[in-house]
């Protein structure tokens, strides 16, 4: 997740639908405070999943 968070526009482009998505990510990212987001996840007993996690729903992988 750290690699994705720090990715440049060129690194994000191959995994996105279009340039507008990349621009939105780059514009929004500086406004997000990761420690606050993790605190929010912990407060709601939520957990982020990545594609590589065993808990990631298989049916979502099929649709990618």
DRENVEXKOL-872660 format. One record per residue: residue in three letters; x, y, z of N, C-alpha, C in turn. Coordinates in Angstrom, 3 decimals, always signed. Each point is the difference from the previous one (the first is absolute). Layout:
<node><rest>ALA</rest><n_x>X</n_x><n_y>Y</n_y><n_z>Z</n_z><ca_x>X</ca_x><ca_y>Y</ca_y><ca_z>Z</ca_z><c_x>X</c_x><c_y>Y</c_y><c_z>Z</c_z></node>
...
***
This chain:
<node><rest>UNK</rest><n_x>+0.819</n_x><n_y>-1.184</n_y><n_z>+0.000</n_z><ca_x>-0.819</ca_x><ca_y>+1.184</ca_y><ca_z>+0.000</ca_z><c_x>+0.869</c_x><c_y>+1.256</c_y><c_z>+0.000</c_z></node>
<node><rest>UNK</rest><n_x>+1.147</n_x><n_y>-0.100</n_y><n_z>+0.633</n_z><ca_x>+0.892</ca_x><ca_y>+1.159</ca_y><ca_z>+0.029</ca_z><c_x>+0.463</c_x><c_y>+0.360</c_y><c_z>-1.409</c_z></node>
<node><rest>UNK</rest><n_x>+0.289</n_x><n_y>-0.996</n_y><n_z>-0.799</n_z><ca_x>+0.442</ca_x><ca_y>+0.248</ca_y><ca_z>-1.376</ca_z><c_x>-1.090</c_x><c_y>+0.714</c_y><c_z>-0.790</c_z></node>
<node><rest>UNK</rest><n_x>-1.228</n_x><n_y>-0.443</n_y><n_z>+0.143</n_z><ca_x>-1.114</ca_x><ca_y>+0.650</ca_y><ca_z>-0.702</ca_z><c_x>-0.188</c_x><c_y>+1.429</c_y><c_z>+0.493</c_z></node>
<node><rest>UNK</rest><n_x>+0.124</n_x><n_y>+0.199</n_y><n_z>+1.302</n_z><ca_x>-0.192</ca_x><ca_y>+1.329</ca_y><ca_z>+0.581</ca_z><c_x>+1.029</c_x><c_y>+0.997</c_y><c_z>-0.541</c_z></node>
<node><rest>UNK</rest><n_x>+1.221</n_x><n_y>-0.470</n_y><n_z>-0.204</n_z><ca_x>+1.086</ca_x><ca_y>+0.875</ca_y><ca_z>-0.437</ca_z><c_x>+0.173</c_x><c_y>+0.024</c_y><c_z>-1.518</c_z></node>
<node><rest>UNK</rest><n_x>-0.815</n_x><n_y>-0.719</n_y><n_z>-0.728</n_z><ca_x>+0.166</ca_x><ca_y>-0.130</ca_y><ca_z>-1.450</ca_z><c_x>-0.158</c_x><c_y>+1.338</c_y><c_z>-0.720</c_z></node>
<node><rest>UNK</rest><n_x>+0.814</n_x><n_y>+0.169</n_y><n_z>-1.021</n_z><ca_x>-0.075</ca_x><ca_y>+1.189</ca_y><ca_z>-0.855</ca_z><c_x>-1.143</c_x><c_y>-0.159</c_y><c_z>-1.000</c_z></node>
<node><rest>UNK</rest><n_x>-0.274</n_x><n_y>+1.061</n_y><n_z>-0.731</n_z><ca_x>-1.035</ca_x><ca_y>-0.053</ca_y><ca_z>-1.038</ca_z><c_x>+0.313</c_x><c_y>-1.089</c_y><c_z>-1.019</c_z></node>
<node><rest>UNK</rest><n_x>+1.250</n_x><n_y>-0.095</n_y><n_z>-0.408</n_z><ca_x>+0.396</ca_x><ca_y>-1.010</ca_y><ca_z>-0.982</ca_z><c_x>-0.181</c_x><c_y>-1.414</c_y><c_z>+0.550</c_z></node>
<node><rest>UNK</rest><n_x>+0.246</n_x><n_y>-0.177</n_y><n_z>+1.293</n_z><ca_x>-0.149</ca_x><ca_y>-1.319</ca_y><ca_z>+0.603</ca_z><c_x>-1.479</c_x><c_y>-0.357</c_y><c_z>+0.205</c_z></node>
<node><rest>UNK</rest><n_x>-0.836</n_x><n_y>+1.001</n_y><n_z>+0.233</n_z><ca_x>-1.424</ca_x><ca_y>-0.243</ca_y><ca_z>+0.194</ca_z><c_x>-0.728</c_x><c_y>-0.271</c_y><c_z>-1.309</c_z></node>
<node><rest>UNK</rest><n_x>+0.420</n_x><n_y>+0.610</n_y><n_z>-1.065</n_z><ca_x>-0.706</ca_x><ca_y>-0.041</ca_y><ca_z>-1.278</ca_z><c_x>-0.333</c_x><c_y>-1.407</c_y><c_z>-0.494</c_z></node>
<node><rest>UNK</rest><n_x>+0.934</n_x><n_y>-0.951</n_y><n_z>+0.021</n_z><ca_x>-0.348</ca_x><ca_y>-1.323</ca_y><ca_z>-0.546</ca_z><c_x>-1.138</c_x><c_y>-0.704</c_y><c_z>+0.740</c_z></node>
<node><rest>UNK</rest><n_x>-0.248</n_x><n_y>+0.355</n_y><n_z>+1.259</n_z><ca_x>-1.038</ca_x><ca_y>-0.676</ca_y><ca_z>+0.755</ca_z><c_x>-1.298</c_x><c_y>+0.769</c_y><c_z>+0.097</c_z></node>
<node><rest>UNK</rest><n_x>-0.119</n_x><n_y>+1.106</n_y><n_z>-0.728</n_z><ca_x>-1.208</ca_x><ca_y>+0.814</ca_y><ca_z>+0.099</ca_z><c_x>-0.717</c_x><c_y>+0.084</c_y><c_z>-1.333</c_z></node>
<node><rest>UNK</rest><n_x>-1.224</n_x><n_y>+0.485</n_y><n_z>+0.066</n_z><ca_x>-0.823</ca_x><ca_y>+0.080</ca_y><ca_z>-1.201</ca_z><c_x>+0.434</c_x><c_y>+1.133</c_y><c_z>-0.919</c_z></node>
<node><rest>UNK</rest><n_x>+0.364</n_x><n_y>+1.136</n_y><n_z>+0.576</n_z><ca_x>+0.364</ca_x><ca_y>+1.139</ca_y><ca_z>-0.848</ca_z><c_x>+0.767</c_x><c_y>+1.052</c_y><c_z>+0.791</c_z></node>
<node><rest>UNK</rest><n_x>+0.409</n_x><n_y>+1.055</n_y><n_z>-0.671</n_z><ca_x>+0.784</ca_x><ca_y>+1.060</ca_y><ca_z>+0.622</ca_z><c_x>-0.768</c_x><c_y>+0.731</c_y><c_z>+1.094</c_z></node>
<node><rest>UNK</rest><n_x>-1.314</n_x><n_y>+0.088</n_y><n_z>-0.131</n_z><ca_x>-0.804</ca_x><ca_y>+0.685</ca_y><ca_z>+1.017</ca_z><c_x>+0.099</c_x><c_y>-0.718</c_y><c_z>+1.344</c_z></node>
<node><rest>UNK</rest><n_x>+0.040</n_x><n_y>-1.312</n_y><n_z>-0.021</n_z><ca_x>+0.130</ca_x><ca_y>-0.772</ca_y><ca_z>+1.236</ca_z><c_x>+1.353</c_x><c_y>+0.290</c_y><c_z>+0.642</c_z></node>
<node><rest>UNK</rest><n_x>+1.052</n_x><n_y>+0.004</n_y><n_z>-0.789</n_z><ca_x>+1.339</ca_x><ca_y>+0.290</ca_y><ca_z>+0.511</ca_z><c_x>+0.037</c_x><c_y>+1.404</c_y><c_z>+0.593</c_z></node>
<node><rest>UNK</rest><n_x>-0.575</n_x><n_y>+0.971</n_y><n_z>-0.688</n_z><ca_x>-0.018</ca_x><ca_y>+1.376</ca_y><ca_z>+0.522</ca_z><c_x>-0.757</c_x><c_y>+0.081</c_y><c_z>+1.320</c_z></node>
<node><rest>UNK</rest><n_x>-1.092</n_x><n_y>-0.716</n_y><n_z>+0.096</n_z><ca_x>-0.788</ca_x><ca_y>+0.000</ca_y><ca_z>+1.236</ca_z><c_x>+0.795</c_x><c_y>-0.610</c_y><c_z>+1.146</c_z></node>
<node><rest>UNK</rest><n_x>+0.660</n_x><n_y>-1.096</n_y><n_z>-0.257</n_z><ca_x>+0.832</ca_x><ca_y>-0.630</ca_y><ca_z>+1.035</ca_z><c_x>+1.082</c_x><c_y>+0.959</c_y><c_z>+0.460</c_z></node>
<node><rest>UNK</rest><n_x>+0.706</n_x><n_y>+0.593</n_y><n_z>-0.947</n_z><ca_x>+1.103</ca_x><ca_y>+0.894</ca_y><ca_z>+0.353</ca_z><c_x>-0.478</c_x><c_y>+1.257</c_y><c_z>+0.719</c_z></node>
<node><rest>UNK</rest><n_x>-1.181</n_x><n_y>+0.482</n_y><n_z>-0.349</n_z><ca_x>-0.534</ca_x><ca_y>+1.201</ca_y><ca_z>+0.650</ca_z><c_x>-0.543</c_x><c_y>-0.299</c_y><c_z>+1.394</c_z></node>
<node><rest>UNK</rest><n_x>-0.517</n_x><n_y>-1.190</n_y><n_z>+0.205</n_z><ca_x>-0.629</ca_x><ca_y>-0.360</ca_y><ca_z>+1.266</ca_z><c_x>+1.011</c_x><c_y>-0.508</c_y><c_z>+1.028</c_z></node>
<node><rest>UNK</rest><n_x>+0.997</n_x><n_y>-0.693</n_y><n_z>-0.459</n_z><ca_x>+0.969</ca_x><ca_y>-0.640</ca_y><ca_z>+0.893</ca_z><c_x>+0.597</c_x><c_y>+0.951</c_y><c_z>+1.044</c_z></node>
<node><rest>UNK</rest><n_x>+0.407</n_x><n_y>+1.222</n_y><n_z>-0.356</n_z><ca_x>+0.596</ca_x><ca_y>+0.884</ca_y><ca_z>+1.018</ca_z><c_x>-0.987</c_x><c_y>+0.448</c_y><c_z>+1.089</c_z></node>
<node><rest>UNK</rest><n_x>-1.278</n_x><n_y>-0.145</n_y><n_z>-0.259</n_z><ca_x>-1.021</ca_x><ca_y>+0.432</ca_y><ca_z>+0.956</ca_z><c_x>-0.324</c_x><c_y>-1.081</c_y><c_z>+1.032</c_z></node>
<node><rest>UNK</rest><n_x>+0.536</n_x><n_y>-1.191</n_y><n_z>-0.202</n_z><ca_x>-0.307</ca_x><ca_y>-1.133</ca_y><ca_z>+0.868</ca_z><c_x>+1.116</c_x><c_y>-0.170</c_y><c_z>+1.021</c_z></node>
<node><rest>UNK</rest><n_x>-0.384</n_x><n_y>-0.093</n_y><n_z>+1.258</n_z><ca_x>+0.956</ca_x><ca_y>-0.241</ca_y><ca_z>+1.074</ca_z><c_x>-0.101</c_x><c_y>-1.479</c_y><c_z>+0.362</c_z></node>
<node><rest>UNK</rest><n_x>+1.030</n_x><n_y>-0.750</n_y><n_z>-0.372</n_z><ca_x>-0.058</ca_x><ca_y>-1.451</ca_y><ca_z>+0.139</ca_z><c_x>-0.219</c_x><c_y>-0.454</c_y><c_z>+1.434</c_z></node>
<node><rest>UNK</rest><n_x>+0.638</n_x><n_y>+0.650</n_y><n_z>+0.960</n_z><ca_x>-0.194</ca_x><ca_y>-0.401</ca_y><ca_z>+1.397</ca_z><c_x>-1.457</c_x><c_y>+0.159</c_y><c_z>+0.413</c_z></node>
<node><rest>UNK</rest><n_x>-0.641</n_x><n_y>+1.062</n_y><n_z>-0.444</n_z><ca_x>-1.418</ca_x><ca_y>+0.207</ca_y><ca_z>+0.308</ca_z><c_x>-0.868</c_x><c_y>-1.076</c_y><c_z>-0.655</c_z></node>
<node><rest>UNK</rest><n_x>+0.321</n_x><n_y>-0.352</n_y><n_z>-1.239</n_z><ca_x>-0.760</ca_x><ca_y>-1.032</ca_y><ca_z>-0.700</ca_z><c_x>+0.144</c_x><c_y>-1.357</c_y><c_z>+0.693</c_z></node>
<node><rest>UNK</rest><n_x>+1.215</n_x><n_y>-0.323</n_y><n_z>+0.429</n_z><ca_x>+0.210</ca_x><ca_y>-1.258</ca_y><ca_z>+0.708</ca_z><c_x>-0.737</c_x><c_y>+0.008</c_y><c_z>+1.335</c_z></node>
<node><rest>UNK</rest><n_x>-0.012</n_x><n_y>+1.135</n_y><n_z>+0.680</n_z><ca_x>-0.743</ca_x><ca_y>+0.124</ca_y><ca_z>+1.260</ca_z><c_x>-1.495</c_x><c_y>-0.234</c_y><c_z>-0.250</c_z></node>
<node><rest>UNK</rest><n_x>-0.518</n_x><n_y>+0.568</n_y><n_z>-1.077</n_z><ca_x>-1.408</ca_x><ca_y>-0.205</ca_y><ca_z>-0.353</ca_z><c_x>-0.298</c_x><c_y>-1.473</c_y><c_z>-0.284</c_z></node>
<node><rest>UNK</rest><n_x>+0.898</n_x><n_y>-0.653</n_y><n_z>-0.719</n_z><ca_x>-0.179</ca_x><ca_y>-1.427</ca_y><ca_z>-0.271</ca_z><c_x>-0.012</c_x><c_y>-0.807</c_y><c_z>+1.298</c_z></node>
<node><rest>UNK</rest><n_x>+0.941</n_x><n_y>+0.305</n_y><n_z>+0.871</n_z><ca_x>+0.080</ca_x><ca_y>-0.721</ca_y><ca_z>+1.269</ca_z><c_x>-1.225</c_x><c_y>+0.254</c_y><c_z>+0.868</c_z></node>
<node><rest>UNK</rest><n_x>-0.515</n_x><n_y>+1.221</n_y><n_z>+0.000</n_z><ca_x>-1.164</ca_x><ca_y>+0.354</ca_y><ca_z>+0.816</ca_z><c_x>-1.249</c_x><c_y>-0.752</c_y><c_z>-0.443</c_z></node>
<node><rest>UNK</rest><n_x>-0.061</n_x><n_y>-0.365</n_y><n_z>-1.262</n_z><ca_x>-1.172</ca_x><ca_y>-0.711</ca_y><ca_z>-0.515</ca_z><c_x>+0.274</c_x><c_y>-1.487</c_y><c_z>-0.202</c_z></node>
<node><rest>UNK</rest><n_x>+1.136</n_x><n_y>-0.449</n_y><n_z>+0.504</n_z><ca_x>+0.411</ca_x><ca_y>-1.405</ca_y><ca_z>-0.140</ca_z><c_x>+0.069</c_x><c_y>-0.406</c_y><c_z>-1.472</c_z></node>
<node><rest>UNK</rest><n_x>+0.334</n_x><n_y>+0.951</n_y><n_z>-0.860</n_z><ca_x>+0.143</ca_x><ca_y>-0.274</ca_y><ca_z>-1.433</ca_z><c_x>+1.453</c_x><c_y>-0.322</c_y><c_z>-0.315</c_z></node>
<node><rest>UNK</rest><n_x>+0.212</n_x><n_y>-0.638</n_y><n_z>-1.122</n_z><ca_x>+1.350</ca_x><ca_y>-0.354</ca_y><ca_z>-0.415</ca_z><c_x>+0.102</c_x><c_y>+0.147</c_y><c_z>-1.511</c_z></node>
<node><rest>UNK</rest><n_x>+1.044</n_x><n_y>+0.677</n_y><n_z>-0.469</n_z><ca_x>+0.177</ca_x><ca_y>+0.083</ca_y><ca_z>-1.457</ca_z><c_x>+0.544</c_x><c_y>-1.321</c_y><c_z>-0.535</c_z></node>
<node><rest>UNK</rest><n_x>-0.463</n_x><n_y>-0.387</n_y><n_z>-1.174</n_z><ca_x>+0.488</ca_x><ca_y>-1.203</ca_y><ca_z>-0.664</ca_z><c_x>+0.640</c_x><c_y>+0.379</c_y><c_z>-1.318</c_z></node>
<node><rest>UNK</rest><n_x>+1.007</n_x><n_y>-0.756</n_y><n_z>-0.361</n_z><ca_x>+0.595</ca_x><ca_y>+0.162</ca_y><ca_z>-1.322</ca_z><c_x>-0.280</c_x><c_y>-1.266</c_y><c_z>-0.799</c_z></node>
<node><rest>UNK</rest><n_x>+0.254</n_x><n_y>+0.091</n_y><n_z>-1.263</n_z><ca_x>-0.179</ca_x><ca_y>-1.117</ca_y><ca_z>-0.926</ca_z><c_x>+0.699</c_x><c_y>-1.261</c_y><c_z>+0.508</c_z></node>
<node><rest>UNK</rest><n_x>+1.126</n_x><n_y>+0.164</n_y><n_z>+0.681</n_z><ca_x>+0.827</ca_x><ca_y>-1.133</ca_y><ca_z>+0.425</ca_z><c_x>-0.435</c_x><c_y>-0.618</c_y><c_z>+1.329</c_z></node>
<node><rest>UNK</rest><n_x>-0.925</n_x><n_y>+0.633</n_y><n_z>+0.725</n_z><ca_x>-0.468</ca_x><ca_y>-0.551</ca_y><ca_z>+1.266</ca_z><c_x>-0.899</c_x><c_y>-1.203</c_y><c_z>-0.237</c_z></node>
<node><rest>UNK</rest><n_x>+0.180</n_x><n_y>-1.014</n_y><n_z>+0.823</n_z><ca_x>-0.851</ca_x><ca_y>-1.190</ca_y><ca_z>-0.103</ca_z><c_x>-1.472</c_x><c_y>+0.343</c_y><c_z>+0.212</c_z></node>
<node><rest>UNK</rest><n_x>-0.262</n_x><n_y>+1.035</n_y><n_z>+0.794</n_z><ca_x>-1.381</ca_x><ca_y>+0.388</ca_y><ca_z>+0.306</ca_z><c_x>-0.652</c_x><c_y>+0.806</c_y><c_z>-1.128</c_z></node>
<node><rest>UNK</rest><n_x>+0.768</n_x><n_y>+0.402</n_y><n_z>-1.014</n_z><ca_x>-0.572</ca_x><ca_y>+0.769</ca_y><ca_z>-1.105</ca_z><c_x>-1.020</c_x><c_y>-0.875</c_y><c_z>-0.734</c_z></node>
<node><rest>UNK</rest><n_x>-1.201</n_x><n_y>+0.493</n_y><n_z>-0.186</n_z><ca_x>-1.049</ca_x><ca_y>-0.830</ca_y><ca_z>-0.613</ca_z><c_x>+0.357</c_x><c_y>-0.488</c_y><c_z>-1.414</c_z></node>
<node><rest>UNK</rest><n_x>-0.068</n_x><n_y>-1.297</n_y><n_z>-0.178</n_z><ca_x>+0.364</ca_x><ca_y>-0.608</ca_y><ca_z>-1.287</ca_z><c_x>-0.861</c_x><c_y>+0.524</c_y><c_z>-1.138</c_z></node>
<node><rest>UNK</rest><n_x>-1.288</n_x><n_y>+0.236</n_y><n_z>+0.240</n_z><ca_x>-0.872</ca_x><ca_y>+0.463</ca_y><ca_z>-1.082</ca_z><c_x>+0.390</c_x><c_y>+1.394</c_y><c_z>-0.482</c_z></node>
<node><rest>UNK</rest><n_x>+0.639</n_x><n_y>+0.788</n_y><n_z>+0.845</n_z><ca_x>+0.478</ca_x><ca_y>+1.315</ca_y><ca_z>-0.460</ca_z><c_x>+1.227</c_x><c_y>-0.146</c_y><c_z>-0.881</c_z></node>
<node><rest>UNK</rest><n_x>+0.839</n_x><n_y>-0.967</n_y><n_z>+0.306</n_z><ca_x>+1.172</ca_x><ca_y>-0.249</ca_y><ca_z>-0.848</ca_z><c_x>-0.417</c_x><c_y>-0.446</c_y><c_z>-1.398</c_z></node>
<node><rest>UNK</rest><n_x>-1.081</n_x><n_y>-0.743</n_y><n_z>-0.079</n_z><ca_x>-0.484</ca_x><ca_y>-0.509</ca_y><ca_z>-1.289</ca_z><c_x>-0.469</c_x><c_y>+1.118</c_y><c_z>-0.919</c_z></node>
<node><rest>UNK</rest><n_x>-0.445</n_x><n_y>+1.096</n_y><n_z>+0.583</n_z><ca_x>-0.556</ca_x><ca_y>+1.104</ca_y><ca_z>-0.791</ca_z><c_x>+1.056</c_x><c_y>+1.017</c_y><c_z>-0.418</c_z></node>
<node><rest>UNK</rest><n_x>+1.230</n_x><n_y>-0.216</n_y><n_z>+0.343</n_z><ca_x>+1.039</ca_x><ca_y>+0.958</ca_y><ca_z>-0.366</ca_z><c_x>+0.593</c_x><c_y>-0.287</c_y><c_z>-1.347</c_z></node>
***
